[in-house]
Amino acid sequence: ALPISDLTYLDSNPAKTRRKAKNPLPSISNPQDFRRVSSIVDADQLPDTIRRVKLLKQSSDKPLGFYIRDGTSVHVTPQGLERVPGIFISRLVPGGLAESTGLLAVNDEILEVNGIEVAGKTLDQVTDIMVANSQNLIITVKPASQTSSAGGTVKA
């Protein structure tokens, strides 16, 4: 029931009075009306330490909303700790696609771009792969909470 102060009477005859809210609640769109921007892919097939994120770019003139850099990652091997080169997210553009997903973070290590492993690739090569596939980009990352890194920056 609405409080009396929020009601307008539509008929002067009290016997026929209907009440209507002065400030009705805004309508909310159906889920099919929302624009999908990302999803987690293959969650059931990957270890908990890896995340595969699909970014769906709606407009070709908008960037993906993150920068990448090269750096060094520490991997555990049977011989001990090994430092290897890697590619990392260095910055998320405020309000950009990547930030809006909540699935990517600064210092996440990028392992694959659309199924292409980035190990051994230069920062420029990884950037080119991302740009070429930017409309429907699937990146596999090792979240920052699982990564140790250091290193330069390029916009994706």
BAFI-3210 file (N, C-alpha, C; in Angstrom, 3 decimals, decimal comma, padded with zeros to 6 digits):
// residues 156
n [1|2|3|4|5|6|7|8|9|10|11|12|13|14|15|16|17|18|19|20|21|22|23|24|25|26|27|28|29|30|31|32|33|34|35|36|37|38|39|40|41|42|43|44|45|46|47|48|49|50|51|52|53|54|55|56|57|58|59|60|61|62|63|64|65|66|67|68|69|70|71|72|73|74|75|76|77|78|79|80|81|82|83|84|85|86|87|88|89|90|91|92|93|94|95|96|97|98|99|100|101|102|103|104|105|106|107|108|109|110|111|112|113|114|115|116|117|118|119|120|121|122|123|124|125|126|127|128|129|130|131|132|133|134|135|136|137|138|139|140|141|142|143|144|145|146|147|148|149|150|151|152|153|154|155|156]
n.u [000,840|000,437|001,593|-000,732|000,060|001,445|-000,422|-002,811|-006,103|-008,430|-011,112|-013,817|-015,917|-016,161|-016,972|-016,293|-013,644|-010,409|-007,026|-003,899|-000,405|001,649|004,361|005,381|007,329|010,368|010,453|012,047|014,258|013,900|015,966|016,902|017,126|019,416|022,808|025,299|028,554|030,694|031,972|032,694|034,597|034,765|034,999|034,633|036,560|039,071|041,890|041,516|043,245|043,399|041,771|039,457|038,394|035,838|035,555|033,169|032,992|031,022|031,133|033,167|034,799|035,414|037,806|039,278|039,759|041,957|045,460|048,553|051,619|055,070|056,822|058,125|057,512|057,163|057,669|056,929|059,004|060,233|062,922|063,018|062,310|061,594|062,302|060,455|059,755|056,789|053,421|051,417|048,477|048,511|047,055|043,681|041,197|039,282|035,828|035,830|035,468|036,886|037,221|034,560|033,646|034,564|036,102|038,751|041,986|044,503|047,830|047,157|048,273|048,619|047,952|046,990|045,642|042,747|043,118|045,762|048,920|050,823|053,353|056,749|056,275|056,546|055,738|054,637|053,767|051,752|050,001|049,244|047,860|045,713|044,454|043,707|041,743|039,828|037,017|035,795|037,106|038,945|040,552|042,958|043,805|046,061|045,060|045,953|046,234|047,394|049,840|053,233|055,051|057,002|057,858|057,279|054,667|051,761|048,930|045,866]
n.v [-001,184|002,248|005,270|007,818|010,419|010,077|009,625|010,205|011,222|010,060|010,424|012,413|011,387|009,620|006,946|005,847|006,184|005,823|005,074|006,423|006,260|009,119|009,314|006,928|003,881|003,545|001,734|-001,402|-002,797|-005,846|-008,796|-009,612|-007,222|-006,010|-005,076|-007,267|-007,471|-008,981|-012,239|-015,155|-017,759|-021,268|-022,030|-024,389|-026,022|-025,101|-024,651|-023,394|-021,285|-019,904|-017,727|-017,346|-014,854|-013,380|-010,626|-008,504|-006,282|-003,592|-001,422|-000,296|001,910|002,297|001,727|-001,289|-000,842|-001,241|-001,290|-002,821|-004,355|-005,380|-007,733|-009,574|-012,822|-015,067|-018,442|-021,631|-024,373|-027,798|-027,462|-025,259|-021,765|-019,893|-017,204|-015,752|-014,146|-012,133|-010,971|-008,363|-006,858|-003,462|-001,198|-000,195|001,436|003,931|003,378|002,039|-000,758|-003,121|-002,600|-002,392|-004,993|-006,271|-008,492|-008,442|-007,299|-004,943|-005,968|-008,609|-011,508|-012,063|-014,911|-016,169|-015,115|-015,199|-017,995|-018,132|-018,638|-016,396|-016,549|-016,020|-014,137|-010,763|-007,560|-005,862|-007,764|-009,119|-007,010|-006,474|-008,866|-008,639|-006,287|-007,073|-008,905|-007,564|-007,148|-009,421|-010,616|-013,030|-013,527|-015,230|-015,258|-015,112|-014,388|-011,412|-011,938|-014,376|-014,003|-012,887|-010,053|-007,737|-004,637|-002,203|-000,186|-000,562|000,465|-001,348]
n.w [000,000|-000,740|000,828|001,865|001,148|-001,210|-003,140|-005,760|-006,249|-008,544|-009,078|-008,064|-006,639|-003,729|-003,546|-005,962|-006,107|-007,294|-006,816|-007,705|-008,016|-007,475|-008,074|-009,748|-009,600|-011,483|-014,581|-015,137|-017,425|-019,331|-018,949|-021,519|-022,814|-021,960|-022,630|-023,312|-021,992|-021,189|-020,270|-018,325|-019,544|-020,133|-017,432|-016,045|-017,096|-016,596|-014,342|-010,945|-010,656|-013,000|-015,332|-017,921|-019,984|-021,838|-023,832|-025,099|-027,501|-028,347|-030,055|-032,705|-032,453|-029,816|-027,230|-025,773|-023,166|-021,467|-020,554|-021,483|-020,387|-020,530|-018,521|-015,704|-014,630|-011,902|-011,794|-010,411|-010,430|-010,736|-010,220|-008,640|-008,060|-010,978|-013,085|-015,610|-018,776|-019,222|-020,051|-018,889|-017,412|-017,132|-016,526|-015,981|-017,812|-016,389|-016,124|-018,513|-020,861|-019,963|-017,195|-016,412|-016,440|-014,183|-014,080|-014,730|-013,665|-012,569|-013,040|-013,612|-015,211|-018,633|-020,399|-022,718|-025,877|-027,547|-027,777|-028,552|-027,344|-025,357|-024,387|-024,965|-026,912|-028,109|-026,627|-028,570|-030,485|-029,053|-028,609|-031,281|-031,872|-030,122|-031,055|-033,628|-033,024|-031,585|-031,550|-030,591|-028,161|-026,444|-023,556|-021,660|-018,362|-015,582|-012,548|-010,665|-007,974|-008,024|-009,137|-009,588|-010,432|-012,547|-014,587|-018,815|-020,618|-022,765|-024,678|-025,029]
ca.u [000,000|001,168|001,153|-001,729|000,714|001,955|-001,524|-003,676|-007,438|-008,820|-012,551|-014,258|-016,891|-015,391|-017,373|-015,639|-012,260|-009,264|-005,806|-002,758|000,814|002,172|005,718|005,523|008,695|010,789|010,415|013,354|014,255|014,045|017,364|017,288|017,369|020,719|023,933|026,294|029,893|031,734|031,577|033,790|034,493|035,440|035,301|034,651|037,666|040,338|042,173|041,041|044,244|043,329|040,444|039,311|037,390|035,419|035,135|032,353|033,024|029,832|031,428|034,538|035,598|035,726|038,900|038,976|039,762|043,074|046,812|049,376|053,059|055,847|057,372|058,683|056,666|057,893|056,993|057,490|059,404|060,890|064,261|062,877|061,644|062,159|061,776|060,217|059,064|055,345|052,639|050,537|047,603|049,161|046,101|042,318|040,629|038,073|034,581|036,016|034,918|037,574|036,910|033,133|033,378|034,944|036,779|040,169|042,588|045,890|048,829|046,795|049,185|047,917|048,557|046,537|044,706|041,977|043,728|047,181|049,767|051,645|054,716|057,737|055,894|056,860|054,596|054,040|053,072|050,526|049,123|048,703|046,879|044,521|043,793|043,117|040,607|039,229|035,549|035,385|038,393|038,956|041,887|043,154|044,699|046,358|044,736|047,047|046,383|048,168|050,967|054,285|055,527|057,672|058,207|056,865|053,218|051,178|047,469|045,210]
ca.v [000,000|003,499|006,265|008,742|011,595|009,735|009,208|011,185|010,668|010,243|010,676|013,172|010,588|008,684|005,551|005,399|006,667|004,952|005,786|006,222|006,827|010,325|009,014|005,470|003,387|003,406|000,360|-002,008|-003,580|-007,295|-009,187|-009,677|-005,857|-005,550|-005,307|-008,125|-006,942|-009,957|-013,477|-016,073|-018,875|-022,517|-022,054|-025,773|-026,756|-024,477|-024,677|-022,210|-020,217|-019,319|-017,217|-017,018|-013,795|-012,981|-009,230|-008,254|-004,862|-003,247|-000,368|-000,426|003,082|002,316|000,803|-002,382|-000,250|-001,600|-001,190|-003,979|-004,116|-006,599|-007,857|-010,869|-013,633|-016,114|-019,745|-022,682|-025,551|-028,795|-026,979|-024,087|-020,623|-019,488|-015,936|-015,827|-012,954|-012,248|-009,788|-008,077|-005,685|-002,423|-000,167|-000,276|002,754|004,111|003,344|001,316|-002,104|-004,086|-002,312|-002,631|-006,423|-006,734|-009,781|-008,210|-006,390|-004,543|-007,007|-009,936|-011,958|-012,561|-016,168|-016,445|-014,202|-015,996|-019,320|-018,030|-018,426|-015,192|-016,843|-015,889|-013,067|-009,415|-006,713|-005,425|-008,893|-009,365|-005,878|-006,708|-009,957|-008,097|-005,324|-007,826|-009,679|-006,742|-007,201|-010,600|-010,979|-013,961|-013,559|-016,116|-014,554|-015,603|-013,205|-010,778|-012,604|-015,593|-013,605|-011,998|-009,460|-006,427|-004,187|-001,075|-000,168|-000,314|000,463|-002,381]
ca.w [000,000|-000,818|001,788|001,320|000,560|-002,538|-003,996|-006,403|-006,443|-009,934|-009,180|-006,897|-005,912|-002,905|-003,798|-007,197|-006,075|-007,581|-006,439|-008,604|-007,434|-008,120|-008,551|-009,872|-009,708|-012,885|-015,067|-015,341|-018,662|-019,261|-019,141|-022,932|-023,285|-021,522|-023,532|-022,679|-022,236|-020,901|-019,620|-018,018|-020,476|-019,781|-016,002|-015,581|-017,710|-016,223|-012,899|-010,223|-010,725|-014,344|-015,705|-019,343|-020,040|-023,187|-023,882|-026,284|-027,813|-029,125|-031,018|-033,183|-032,133|-028,387|-026,893|-024,854|-021,833|-020,596|-021,088|-021,139|-020,257|-020,371|-017,172|-015,348|-013,767|-011,188|-011,891|-009,568|-011,210|-009,868|-009,870|-007,772|-008,671|-012,267|-013,582|-017,050|-019,274|-019,335|-020,439|-017,768|-017,487|-016,335|-016,109|-016,492|-018,076|-015,573|-016,879|-019,771|-020,980|-019,092|-015,799|-016,153|-016,277|-012,856|-014,229|-014,983|-012,689|-012,788|-012,758|-014,106|-016,271|-019,813|-020,840|-024,089|-026,524|-028,514|-027,922|-028,926|-026,169|-025,492|-023,934|-026,030|-027,838|-027,656|-026,286|-029,840|-031,091|-028,284|-028,916|-032,625|-031,787|-029,447|-031,943|-034,736|-032,521|-030,535|-031,519|-029,833|-027,576|-025,316|-022,973|-020,517|-017,434|-014,248|-011,751|-009,930|-006,671|-008,275|-009,972|-009,108|-011,684|-012,622|-015,914|-019,622|-020,821|-024,092|-024,629|-025,835]
c.u [000,879|000,698|000,213|-001,063|001,230|000,841|-002,259|-005,026|-007,916|-010,297|-013,001|-015,290|-016,140|-015,757|-016,663|-014,150|-011,273|-008,030|-004,695|-001,546|001,247|003,519|005,893|006,999|009,084|010,733|011,844|013,256|014,341|015,495|017,800|017,553|018,738|021,788|024,986|027,679|030,986|031,132|032,828|033,562|035,267|035,800|035,407|035,837|039,033|040,604|041,708|041,996|044,232|041,902|040,459|038,127|037,124|034,903|034,396|032,273|031,865|030,124|032,891|035,407|035,945|036,854|038,438|039,036|040,849|044,392|047,569|050,843|053,780|056,439|057,920|057,745|057,535|057,063|057,700|057,771|060,027|062,286|064,209|062,114|062,376|061,483|061,663|059,511|057,566|054,720|051,570|049,619|048,213|048,185|044,743|041,813|039,357|036,815|034,668|035,461|035,563|037,241|035,458|032,811|033,620|035,721|038,277|040,691|044,008|046,792|048,359|047,775|048,366|048,664|048,226|045,631|044,036|042,659|045,185|047,992|050,665|053,075|055,671|057,416|056,260|055,576|053,878|053,256|051,745|049,518|048,471|047,632|045,580|043,747|043,078|041,850|039,756|037,705|035,029|036,640|038,206|040,381|041,900|044,178|044,923|046,124|045,909|047,277|047,211|049,518|051,971|054,955|056,298|057,873|057,610|055,419|052,784|049,661|046,910|043,840]
c.v [001,239|004,449|007,255|009,927|011,326|009,391|010,401|010,515|011,017|010,576|011,397|012,409|009,537|007,223|004,985|005,747|005,536|005,749|005,425|006,887|008,055|010,048|007,506|005,087|003,273|001,943|-000,129|-002,905|-005,068|-007,660|-009,222|-008,290|-005,335|-005,918|-006,110|-007,603|-007,965|-011,227|-014,258|-017,304|-020,070|-022,619|-023,476|-026,571|-026,219|-024,629|-023,370|-021,027|-019,477|-018,858|-016,870|-016,059|-013,427|-011,548|-008,993|-006,757|-004,535|-002,255|-000,446|000,772|003,182|001,331|-000,294|-001,908|-000,746|-001,440|-002,439|-003,560|-005,447|-006,589|-009,243|-011,556|-014,689|-017,389|-020,739|-023,891|-026,572|-028,344|-025,764|-022,981|-020,203|-018,189|-016,026|-014,551|-013,197|-010,930|-009,601|-006,899|-004,636|-001,375|-000,456|001,147|002,896|004,189|002,594|-000,099|-003,077|-003,852|-002,668|-004,108|-006,899|-008,038|-009,657|-007,200|-006,051|-005,666|-008,427|-010,286|-012,543|-013,789|-016,493|-015,321|-014,977|-017,326|-019,308|-017,736|-017,215|-015,404|-016,774|-014,792|-011,713|-008,666|-006,240|-006,544|-009,168|-008,245|-006,070|-007,798|-009,436|-007,149|-006,057|-008,570|-008,881|-006,794|-008,350|-011,218|-011,931|-013,997|-014,458|-015,451|-015,383|-014,389|-012,722|-011,425|-013,887|-015,290|-012,769|-011,412|-008,154|-005,990|-003,053|-001,200|000,136|-000,415|-000,638|-001,906]
c.w [000,000|000,269|001,102|000,632|-000,848|-003,520|-004,584|-006,599|-007,835|-010,100|-007,913|-006,071|-005,088|-003,138|-005,025|-007,219|-006,375|-007,223|-007,409|-007,970|-008,213|-008,771|-008,674|-010,000|-011,172|-013,313|-015,309|-016,559|-018,371|-019,502|-020,609|-023,512|-022,888|-022,539|-022,785|-023,012|-021,969|-020,337|-019,275|-018,878|-019,931|-018,300|-015,469|-016,118|-017,306|-014,732|-012,247|-010,328|-012,058|-014,607|-017,195|-019,467|-021,493|-023,105|-025,187|-026,518|-028,742|-030,243|-031,424|-032,807|-030,648|-028,099|-025,944|-023,401|-020,901|-021,339|-020,666|-021,082|-020,243|-018,967|-016,959|-014,366|-013,097|-011,247|-010,982|-010,457|-010,260|-009,420|-008,928|-008,490|-009,942|-012,702|-015,104|-017,506|-019,388|-019,761|-019,356|-018,071|-016,564|-015,820|-016,727|-016,672|-017,241|-016,448|-018,192|-019,717|-019,994|-017,621|-015,473|-015,950|-014,857|-012,886|-014,453|-013,970|-013,098|-012,275|-013,047|-015,220|-017,414|-020,325|-022,295|-024,565|-027,647|-028,827|-028,318|-027,673|-026,398|-025,010|-025,124|-027,034|-027,231|-027,311|-027,543|-030,517|-030,379|-028,547|-030,279|-032,624|-031,165|-030,351|-033,073|-034,309|-031,529|-030,471|-030,664|-029,230|-026,401|-024,792|-021,747|-019,616|-016,184|-013,362|-010,903|-008,576|-006,789|-008,920|-009,204|-010,332|-011,507|-014,082|-016,626|-020,112|-022,261|-023,970|-025,525|-026,248]
res [a|l|p|i|s|d|l|t|y|l|d|s|n|p|a|k|t|r|r|k|a|k|n|p|l|p|s|i|s|n|p|q|d|f|r|r|v|s|s|i|v|d|a|d|q|l|p|d|t|i|r|r|v|k|l|l|k|q|s|s|d|k|p|l|g|f|y|i|r|d|g|t|s|v|h|v|t|p|q|g|l|e|r|v|p|g|i|f|i|s|r|l|v|p|g|g|l|a|e|s|t|g|l|l|a|v|n|d|e|i|l|e|v|n|g|i|e|v|a|g|k|t|l|d|q|v|t|d|i|m|v|a|n|s|q|n|l|i|i|t|v|k|p|a|s|q|t|s|s|a|g|g|t|v|k|a]
***
